[in-house]
Amino acid sequence: MSALRRIGCALLALALFAGCAGKQEISELAIVTGVGLDLTDDGEGVRVTAQIVRAADARGQTGAPAGGTGEPIYSVSAEGDTIFAAIRNLARISSRRVYWAHNFVIAMSEEYAREGISDMVDFFTRNHELRMETWVVVTPDRAEEFISTRTGIEILPGESVEKLFWYSDIVGEAPQTNMMNVEEMLLSDTTHPMIARAALRKAGISNKKPEKGASVNQAELSGAAVFKKDRMVGWLKPGEARAAVFFIQDVESLILPLACPGEEKHKATVELQEHRFNVKPALKNGEISFLVSMDADADLVEFGCDGPLESALPDIEKVLEKELRQGFESMLEVAQNDYQVDFLKLGDRVRNEYPVYWHRIERRWDSIFPDVEIEVDVHAEITSSVLKVRGGRK
């Protein structure tokens, strides 16, 4: 090939790279910011609800721009035998191609989750547009309603749920579950999935009708759904989910209101600032057991007890230790007795510590787990009790 022809080919290639082949205009796309999955009324198919952004109207303005509706989102639903079929059926009623790259959340109804989530995980992990960091929740509401309801401060409901996840480690009452770790748990040989619970709750106050009190729906992230393989088997209450979160991810801080020693109606509040949490498996005489230990340093942030602070402090530390220990024990009882599934990654710890033993019992772990002895040891210390004013009630 002559030098001239080589140069010509190179220029042609550059022209192709710099061209607009395959371009997609925003005005041609239906940009999804949230998706809901429900069963159809006959229970045989799936109903997909897409929360789609109106780019022209999602500016946070009170009034609508010229030609707009003022609503930053609209929702559209379609049904099919599978998720993909339902999404394809959206094309019958949507004038734009559904685009997933900006999706914030996938919400599944409890009814859908109890039938199995493997199809959902399979479809969305194969979708090259979807981000694996997309949040995944289970809701006791209809997913269609949850996805379609404007909630919170954010203009887009899907973004509102994402922001709840950003700051969920402050409250610690729900696991941070995205598509990546849901897939990881579903494919795991040692752990069953646990997915955050999200629900609509009337907690917001309307500026136009404040006399109605808490009458506006808000999205709440609290509790968790427990699965056996890909099927949901039940819920964890917020306190139980809070204890479970320590086993599977880092907890930044924790606020605990505690009953004052000897006076149930008055409260002291502590914040866990630092903690050392450890789960240690032990193998003895062919049987596995666990020691769950926590050393916690807490700040006293509110003191409403009778009497002087100095004399109450040791008793408050004991109440804190009891509260933490009972929280872990209550959650473990639910895991071992009620649901009988390991969603705490305890099997992972056995495999890592005793690989030979694990190879022997791997297939029987689900039947072994409910009878495993788990001891809980908690030590808590209030390291900062400085208050702006003298504590204690008059």
N, C-alpha and C positions, 0 to 999 in steps of 0.2 A: 504494500500500500504506500502510495507516494505521501510525502510530507504534507502536501496541499490537502489531500483527501483526509488525512488524519486530523488536520486542523479543522476541516469542515465538520467532521464527525463530533469533535470536541465541542465546537460552537453549537451544534444541534442539540447535544446533550445538555449543555448549559441552558439553552433556551427552554428545554423541557422542564428542568429543575426550577427555573424562575417563572414558569407560566402559572396559569390559574386552573390547570386541569384538576378536576375532582374537588374544586372549591365548594363550600356550602355557606350560603348567606344565612345570617341569624334570622332574617325574616322568613326563611323557609323551614325553620326548625321549631318543634315544640319542645322547649327545654324543660325537662322534668326536674323538680326539686324535692319530690317525695312520692313514694309509691305505696299503695296499700293492697294487701292480699286477703281476700275473703273466699269462703266456699260459696258456690251458687246455692240458690234456694233448695234445689233438689239434692245438694251435697255431692253431686257427681262431677262438677267442674270447678273452675276457679274464676273469681271476679277480680280483675285488676283495675285499680283506681290510680290514675296518674295526676299528680298535682303539678300543673304547668304554669310557668311564670309568664305574665304579660309584661314584656320588657318595657313597653312605653308607659305602663302604669305603676311599675314597681319602683317609685322614686320617693316614697314616704311622704307624699304631699296629701293634704286634706282633700283638695278637689281634683277632679280628673282633668288631664290635658285634653286639648281639642280632639274630638273623635274617640276618646277613651272612655272606659267605664268607671274608672276610679278604683276598681278591684285589682290588686297586684297579681292575683292568681285566679285560675279557674280549674275545675276538676272535671275529668272525663273518665268514664268507666266502660269496660267491655268484658264480655265473658267468653270462655272457651274451655275446651277439654284440658288444655295445658296452659301454662303461663305464656309461652310463645304464641300459641294460637289466640289467646285473649289479646295480647299486645298487637298482633297483626289485625285483629278485628277493630282495634282503635282507629285504624286507617279509614274505616267506613264513616267515622264521625269526626275525625280530626283532619283539618286541611293541611297539616304540617307533619313532617316526619318526626317521630318521637326520638329525642336525643337524651342519652343517659349520663353524659360525662359530668354534669353538675348536680347529680342527685345527692341529697343529703341523708335520706333515711329510707329504710324499707320497714314498713309496719305490717305485722301479721296479726290477724285476729286470733283469739284463743281457740276458737273452733277450727280454724285452718291449722294452727300449730299442733293441735292434738291429732290431726290426721297425718302429720309427717311433713318435715321441712326439707328433705333431701332433694326434692325436685327444685325448690326455690334456690338452694345453695348451688346445685348443678347448673341451673340456667344462668344465674347472675354471675357466677365465676367464669362461665364461658363467654359472657358478654364483654367484648374488648373495650367497650366504651365506659363501662361501670368501674368506678374506683373501688379498690378493695378496702379502702378506709371508710366506705359508706357505712353509717350506723345501722344496726339491726335491733328492732324492738318487738316485743309481743304486747298486745293491748287487750284488755277485757272488753273494750268497746268494739263496735264494727270498725274495721280498719278503714273502710270507705269514709266513715264519719270522722275518724281521727285525722286522716290525711286532709280532709276538705275543710276543717275548722280553723279559722284564723285565731291564733293564740299568742299571748306574750307580747313583748316589746318589738320583736323583729317583724319586718314587713312580710317575709315569707315564712309560713308555718314550718316548712322543712328545716329552714335555717334556725328557727327557734329551738327545735329539738336538738340540733347539732350543738348549739350553745349550752344547752342543759348538760350535754355530755362533757363539754369542755370543763365545766366547773363541778361535775358530779363527785370528783374526789374530795371536795370540801365537805360534802354531806356524807358521802360514802354509803348510801343506801341502795345503790344499784351498780352492777358491774358495767364496765365500759366495753360494750360488745360491738365490734364492727364485722364486716363480712370476712375479713382475713382470719380473725380468731374464732368466728363461728365455724368456718370451714375446717380450721385446725382441730377444734374440739369434736366436730362431727366425724372426722377421719381418724381420730385418735383411738388407739387400742386400750387406753387406760382411763380416759376421762369422758364423761357424758356432758353435753352442752348445758350451760346456764346463760340465759339471755335476759337483758334488762327489760323490766316492765314499764310501759308508758301508758298513761291514761288521761282522759279529759276530766278535769275537776273544776267545779265552780268556785274559783278563788279570786278572780279579778273583779274589780269594782269599776262600773261604768262612770266616766266623768259626766255623762249627760244625765244619768239617773243614779246618783250615789245613794239615794234613800233605799234602793233595792239591795244594798250590801253586796256581798260576794255573789254576783249573778252572771259573771262573764267566764266562759270556759278558758282554762289555762291547761297547757300540757304539763303533766307531772311525771317525773322520773323517780320511781320509788318501788323497791321490791324486785323480784326476778322470777322468770319462768324456768322450771326445772324439766329437763328432758331425759328420757331413757332412749338411747340411740337418737333417732330423729323425731321421736314423738314426745310431745309435752305430756308430763304426768301430773303437774301441779304448780302451785305458786309458793314462793318464799315471801313472808311478810317483810316489811322494811328492816326491822331489827335483825331478822334471820339473814337477810341478804347482806346487811352491814357486816355481820360476823363472817359470812362466806367470802366476801370480797378480800379479806386479809389473806386467804389461802391462794388466790389466783392472780392478784395484782397489787401494786403498791398503793398504800393509803396515805395521803398527804397529811390530813388532820382529821380530827373527830370531835364533835361537840356532844357532851353528855350532861343532861340535867339529872341531878341526883337528889334523892330525898335527904333532908337534913337528919342527922342521927337523932332518933327519938322523937321526931316531929314530921310526920308524913306530908303535911300540907305545905310546908315551906321547902324551898329548893336552893341548892347550890349548883352552879354550872362550872364544869371544867372543860378544857380543850386539850386534847392529846396533841402535843407538838412533835414529840419524838417517841418512837417505839422500836423495839427490837423483837420481831416476830419470827418464830422458828418452828418448823415441824420436823421432828426427828423420828424416823422409823427404827425399830429395834427387832432383831430376829433372835428368838430364844426357843430352843426345843422344837424347832420347825414351825413356830407360830409367830406371826408378825403383830406388832403393836406400835403405837405412836405416842410420842410426847409432844403436845402442843404447848409452847411456852411463849409468854409475852412479858417483856419488861417495858413499862410505859412511864414516860415523864409527862406530867400534865401541868397546865397553868390553871389557877383558879380565876375565872373571869367574872363570876357573879356570886355573891354571898348573901343569901336571904335568911340565914338561920338565926335563931335566938342565941344569945350568949356571945362571948368573945371568940374571935377567929382562932387565936392561938390554941385554945383548948379543944376546938372543934376539928382542927386540921387532921390529927391522926385518925379520928373516926371517919372523916370524909374519905381519906385514902382507903380505909377498909371497905367502905361502901362502893368506891370506884372499882376496887379489885373484884368485889362480889358481882357487880353489874357486868363487868367484862367477862368474867368466868362463866356466869350463868348465860350470857349471850352466846358464847361459843358452845356450851353444853346443850343449850336448847336447839341451836342450829344443827349440831351433830346428831341429836336424837331424831330430828326431822329427816336428815339425810339417810341415817341407818335404818330407822324403824318405819317411817311413813313412806318414803319413796324408794329406799333401798338401792340407791344409785350413787356412785362416786362422781360428783361434779366439782370436787375440791382438789383434783390433781394429786390425790394421795397415791394412786397407782404409779404416777410418774416418779414419785420419791422412792417408792419401793424398787422400781426398775433401775433407777440410777444408783441406789445404795447397795442393792443385792441383786445384780443381774442374773446370776445363776438360779437363785430362788424364784425370781420373777418368771424366768423361762419355764419353770416347772408349773407355776400356778396361774400363768397369764390367762388361760382360757376359763379359769374358774374364779377370777377376781370378783365378778359381779355377785357370785354366791358367797364368797368369803367376806366381802366388805361389810355386810350388815352385822357380823359378829365380831369384828375386829375391836380390840380394846384400845380406846383413845383416852389418854389422861390429859387434863388441862391444868396448867400451872400459870398463874398470873401474879405479877408483882407490879404495883403502881406506886408512884411517888409524886407528890405535888411539889414541883421544884420552884414555882413562882406563885406567891400568894399576895403580892403587893397590890393593895387597893388604893384608889384615889381618896376614899373616905374611910372612916372607921367602920368595920363590918359589924353585923349583928343588929337585931331588931331591938328597939327600945322596949 
